[in-house]
């Protein structure tokens, strides 16, 4: 089933996206001004759980193995130095990760 419009899950109303790139730029600017990210260094570990991650940035080229908040695992291969990985990431696993200098950009903690 193809969808012509996006629907707001709360109000049920249609979301007018207009120019997608312009809207994304506005959203990024708004979020960065209103909710500046908390920056944390990440040491890959198969057990350590990360809190409120919005995206990761890798310092060196290589591979990163991640687990998202739904428990899905993914190996991201051949990343470039400085590449950003968006998503709600729960773990950066040591197994399969060759990138170093990984930084997590986290939303403000609710605690």
Secondary structure, 3 states (H helix, E strand, C coil): CCCCCEECCCCCCEECCCCHHHHHHHHHHHHHHHCCCEEEEECCCCCCCCCCEEEEECCCCEEEEEEECCCCEEEEEEECCCCEEECCEEEEECCCCCCCCEEEEECCCCC
